[in-house]
Amino acid sequence: MPQPPLAEDVDQDDAALTGSAPEGIATAEPSASVGARIRDLRQTRGISARALAKTLGISPSAVSQIERGVMQPSVSRLIAITDALGVPLVAAFDPASDRPAPAVGPSGFTLQRAGQSPDIVLDSGVSFRRLTPGTSPGVDYFESIYPPGASAHGADGLFHHEGYEVGTVVSGELTIDFEAERVILRAGDAISYPCSVPHRLHNTGSTDAVAHWLIVHA
């Protein structure tokens, strides 16, 4: 019986490749382009920088600095921006997120190889990487890495956003502050909560905290 072709032999359509890419595959966007992506999303939706700034409670100058890559947003700021623009978080770091990805091969799967999804480095060094191959309407699935001392939102503030969050710590130690309590997660621990509950994620350990997150949008 003939063996089915390996997935390496099938065209890969969704995530961008780093380095040399086959014809028709785009190169992964660098993290600095998150600002340009935010600008494109804002302009596509006909929202002025001033109107977005008013919604976020910041100055138009701050919006301009984020869009020009002069200033990297914090995790909470990026989530607030995508919420204000009415797009999922993944839209801020993957231009293909709003385009259906063709199925790969006769089995109909969508494939994303290691290194095909660009990292985005935000304020305080927190990085995000999309884990979902292809489109996933209503769901964001990504990896976040918190360096020692890094926080999703300032030194003390809590934030909330849209959706329901499920997270698993892969390595290191991640602390989540809620209004009435603190939870410390270590490798293998998992947590879920409504994103509307005020919270703050930060790393008080001495090594990087790596976690996988699933945000389900209502």
Beta strands, then each sheet from edge to edge (+ up, - down):
strand 1: 119-121
strand 2: 127-130
strand 3: 139-146
strand 4: 164-171
strand 5: 173-178
strand 6: 182-186
strand 7: 190-194
strand 8: 199-202
strand 9: 209-216
sheet 1: 1+ 2- 3+ 9- 4+ 7-
sheet 2: 6+ 5- 8+
end
